[in-house]
Amino acid sequence: MRHIHIIGIGTGNPEHLTMQAINAMNTADVVFIPTKGTTKADLAELRREICERYLTRQGVRIVEFEVPKRLTQDLSYGQSVDDWHAAIAGIYESLIGDLPATGTGAFLVWGDPSLYDSTIRIIERVRNAGACTFDYSIVPGITSIQALAASHRIPVNLVGKPIEITTGRRLIETGLTHESTVVMLDGQQAFSQIDDPDAEIFWGAYLGTDNEVIRSGRLGDIADDIVRLRAEERARHGWIMDIYLLRKGRDFED
Ligand SMILES: C[S@@+](CC[C@H](N)C(=O)[O-])C[C@H]1O[C@@H](n2cnc3c(N)ncnc32)[C@H](O)[C@@H]1O
């Protein structure tokens, strides 16, 4: 049977790769690299660099494929995502179908495959469709949450307290409800719409890469600076990935 490795590669630093990830890549006949158009060419480039640096077994092929854009017009969010996953599943199916009958393929996934990533869902979808039979396994990777915490030298949670992990869109809907809230996928700078000036923010963009930039402080003092900096960085690179932790309260406080 064919086998697929879904490999977490960390968030921008090639040294985020674990020994398990490197070993899994080297068992593959083919490593699949997604490309996302010119603005995020840097991300495909990092995956190429990872292959160059860590593939030591002769004969491992690299196959690049273009990820389709998500169409949103006249569609609900759910329908738009479902259609998008169906389109990607079609691509995965033909990539996997092209493997030899007992071949191994590897998908390199940004960060960790379990966190705001749909590779596992889409692979399950392909398997359930039944057109090609294969098994798969997951290799965990360093997430952007861990990269953020490491760069700021902070624990993510307060002692004995829970953490919420959410998106910018949700944060705007719900407001700040937890003492520690990690916000990802935020194209709207939701933090600047939160009316909680005494909360602390720990923000980071391009974490793990040479372009990494971080800021922290009282939200009321630095929200505007981060909005400005984010816009400048985005204009400079043509794209941005950022993440932040919003914290209210202190360790050992009830
Ligand atoms: C589609 S999610 C993928 C998350 C990924 N699976 C992980 O484990 O971090 C993309 C979001 O992750 C965050 N992110 C990923 N890499 C990042 C990085 N190097 N620096 C800052 N944020 C990052 C951003 O919030 C971005 O919008």
PDBQT file of the ligand as one rigid body, heavy atoms in Angstrom, charges set to zero:
ROOT
HETATM    1  C1  LIG A 301      -2.886  28.533   8.303  1.00  0.00    +0.000 C 
HETATM    2  S1  LIG A 301      -2.230  28.912   9.868  1.00  0.00    +0.000 S 
HETATM    3  C2  LIG A 301      -1.010  27.682  10.026  1.00  0.00    +0.000 C 
HETATM    4  C3  LIG A 301      -0.517  27.498  11.420  1.00  0.00    +0.000 C 
HETATM    5  C4  LIG A 301       0.576  26.449  11.528  1.00  0.00    +0.000 C 
HETATM    6  N1  LIG A 301       0.078  25.128  11.225  1.00  0.00    +0.000 N 
HETATM    7  C5  LIG A 301       1.246  26.418  12.893  1.00  0.00    +0.000 C 
HETATM    8  O1  LIG A 301       1.432  25.333  13.450  1.00  0.00    +0.000 OA
HETATM    9  O2  LIG A 301       1.619  27.481  13.375  1.00  0.00    +0.000 OA
HETATM   10  C6  LIG A 301      -1.328  30.373   9.511  1.00  0.00    +0.000 C 
HETATM   11  C7  LIG A 301      -1.254  31.314  10.692  1.00  0.00    +0.000 C 
HETATM   12  O3  LIG A 301      -0.254  30.855  11.588  1.00  0.00    +0.000 OA
HETATM   13  C8  LIG A 301       0.475  31.936  12.126  1.00  0.00    +0.000 C 
HETATM   14  N2  LIG A 301       1.880  31.803  11.689  1.00  0.00    +0.000 N 
HETATM   15  C9  LIG A 301       2.410  30.762  11.026  1.00  0.00    +0.000 A 
HETATM   16  N3  LIG A 301       3.722  30.916  10.849  1.00  0.00    +0.000 NA
HETATM   17  C10 LIG A 301       4.047  32.087  11.414  1.00  0.00    +0.000 A 
HETATM   18  C11 LIG A 301       5.265  32.801  11.567  1.00  0.00    +0.000 A 
HETATM   19  N4  LIG A 301       6.421  32.311  11.079  1.00  0.00    +0.000 N 
HETATM   20  N5  LIG A 301       5.243  33.984  12.216  1.00  0.00    +0.000 NA
HETATM   21  C12 LIG A 301       4.077  34.475  12.718  1.00  0.00    +0.000 A 
HETATM   22  N6  LIG A 301       2.897  33.847  12.604  1.00  0.00    +0.000 NA
HETATM   23  C13 LIG A 301       2.876  32.671  11.972  1.00  0.00    +0.000 A 
HETATM   24  C14 LIG A 301      -0.197  33.198  11.612  1.00  0.00    +0.000 C 
HETATM   25  O4  LIG A 301      -1.178  33.601  12.535  1.00  0.00    +0.000 OA
HETATM   26  C15 LIG A 301      -0.819  32.715  10.328  1.00  0.00    +0.000 C 
HETATM   27  O5  LIG A 301      -1.914  33.543   9.959  1.00  0.00    +0.000 OA
ENDROOT
TORSDOF 0
